[in-house]
Amino acid sequence: METKRTKIEFASNEGRTESSAVSETPKEVREVDGLPESEQIPGDEDLAKLDETTLLQVYWKYINMLQILCKDVIRVGNLKEGGKEICVDPGYKPEAPCLVYSFGINHLFDFDRDVVERFGCDVHCFDPSMKNETKRLSEHIWFYRWGLGGKNEINSKQWNMKTLDTIRRELGHTNRTIDLLKIDIEGDEWNAIPQMISSGALDDVRQISMETHFSAEHANQGDYWGNLPPHKQLSSLRQLYDFGYRTFMRERNMWSHAMWHGIKGFITNVNEISMIKPKR
């Protein structure tokens, strides 16, 4: 049953509202006591009633809030395109024999090679848009011409899309913890997230580094990322929070900055977030 939420208080896009919840010296990783209801994403019923400008304000406020402290954050991979921020505090740092899933490659394997060099993990890379054949690339890196989606299908682009639980089962990883899940799949994250949660595929995933693509690919047009309207996208993002994931880092993709109807100034609707799931 969905938890009833109060209406969110919208912040100006001039900047984020700083939380004052942290007043003590943090331990290794310390949650900022969760988010007050006024700062959480509303429930599905309330989201469906909001116009697109308000939904964009909800996203912008939420995506700029850090929800947990990771003391040791490192950049893995390229400093520009393709690199990700990873928490390496005790309990979250990948240690061999670790397992990493990397969705969205676009011919850039810098992140995946760096994971192997730093941590000695097995890295399984996925990208249905590439022409490369499925094969083992090195001792610790495998490539698959598969995409991550909300269902198993051959989509309109003739890409082979699979759910995370199907992939884990086919690769024999149902009983292995995924230390890091990297997702950069151009809006398909919104379709994949609810299925990953409901299937149990995220139950033992320690951290997620994901590029979020909100609303439409082009400002003020209806070409929605993932072919889902903004209120459905926000619902998927909220489900990650409800499932226990907390954001410790966010990074704006400046290539996506634009002016939107009803919003003063520029904002970025494509943003990187990195999350960990604290043990309860």
Phi, psi and omega in degrees: 000138183285137178286132178287132183238149175281161181295136184288147174269122188273137180262156173292148178284004179292341179171170182276156175274122182283138178276142178250019186288335182270116180232354181245163175294123185290155170277202184304305175226124186228126178287145178275052176053032183069187177252139172302154182303326182293345181250000177272160176286132181299167177288170186301319182297317179288321180301320183296342182269350187270145176282170188293326178296316179294320177298322177294323177295320177300311180300313186296319179293314184294316187291340181266003181261128171271134189249351183204154180257124167250122185285330185238100181244130180235154175271126178246126181093199184299144175289342179253241184293130173097340179283156182224152176266127187237140175275126180239026171295158177307135182095344180237337180295125177297136178226134181301139004272098182263163184231129180232134172251132184234104182258123180098094187252311181053042176069009179250107182256015182302314180300314185293319177293322180293323176300317179295315183295319183281318192241345182073027182280160164276128184240123179251118188254142185223133174195110182282348183276346181273153181272353180301144177278153176297122180192167174277128184266330180200187182302324186241004184235130176238147176238140179228135178273057179237154175245158178266127181215184180272352176204164178275118183195163164262114188277186184296339177270005182066030176268144178274103183259137180225152174281159182296321180293326176294316180298314180299321180292316182292331180267000178074033184248017183294337181253013177248138174290137171267114184287328181210130177244112179259129183229120174215082193232031167053048174098342179290350176302326184293327176282328185282324188302307182302321181290322178299322181287310185294330181278348183086005184292341179262002186303324184239037175258118189284319178211154182233132171241117192222140170267122180264136180241105188257146177064242187245157179295327178240133186305133173067020174241167187263019180275072189295139175299134180070008183057031178238139178293160186304325181292330176287323177298314179295327177299317178297319180295320179295324181298327176296319178295314181298331181279352174114357180280138182233134183282126176249352181205144170219149182218129181278138173268103188291345176291342184260008184289138183200168175258133183243151179304131176083357181246129179279126178082183182271145168223164176255128179260003170242119186217140176276137170227145175239135187227148171237158177247101182297146176285136181260000000 
